[in-house]
Amino acid sequence: MRRVLAATFSLAIAAVVFIGASRFLVSESAAELENQIFTSRSDRIRLVVPRGWRGTDQASYPGLALWMMRSQPPGRIVLTSEAFTRELYCSWPVACRTSHESPASKYACSLRQKLTAQRFRVGPVQAGPKDNLASGLPSVWFEYDDGRTFLRQAIALGASDRAVSLVLSAPSNEARATHVRAFEQALRTLRTVSAEEAAASAPDDAGLGPLPVDAPRADAAPLSDAAVPGDATVAFESAPAPHEAPIGPCQ
């Protein structure tokens, strides 16, 4: 578990905290999502929860937008979003940054190198569904496991300032294979929404009125690759949305 955390925190923020560690979950009950459609106003993304899955947006960590569960066979799908900043881009290995692949593939390259160094079995990067490309949020995905937890992770990066990750986890290869269809269904529905759509998608928070179109977002600062103690509380710091282009020269 600690190796999963150390290898993936820089990408999925708190997503993998929830893999095989249900004590970190807010509760076992699922929140009702309107028509099974999840919309994040702050991240300006939308996704449809697969049929038969329980989803909740009552996440306890910044950057964790949505988690979905299925009990038979056991499985979880976690949606995260983080700011795509110059700092994040420059943290990728030079070989990944200088490749001729898409930004999503470059990010996957960085994560795969970390996982491989942690002795995970890592599969090749595959192109995501054309639906994501058509919606302006192209994606890639790959699979990995440590013999105890079996994962499929998709990374979506488009013209926006968000890096979005969708992670499927299961306790066996067979369970992961069973949930692949639901994962693919959810990934195909992932898209960005306009500020106007996001503001109109949910009731006002605490009676404060809809978010302004130009409202800044708060995001978790990138964490180091150091291992996190199993029972420790993970701390996050808020950071403003990026103001410079994420892709550019690195010091």
Secondary structure, 3 states (H helix, E strand, C coil): CHHHHHHHHHHHCCHHHHCCCHHHCCCCCCCCCHHHEEEECCCCEEEECCCCCEEECCCCCCCEEEEEEECCCCEEEEEEEEECCHHHHHCCCHHHHCCCCCHHHHHHHHHHHHHHHCCCEECCCEECCHHHHHCCCCEEEEEEECCCCEEEEEEEECCCCEEEEEEEEECCHHHHHHHHHHHHHHHHHCEECCHHHHHHCCCCCCCCCCCCCCCCCCEECCCCCCCCCCCCCCCCCEECCCCCCCCCCCC
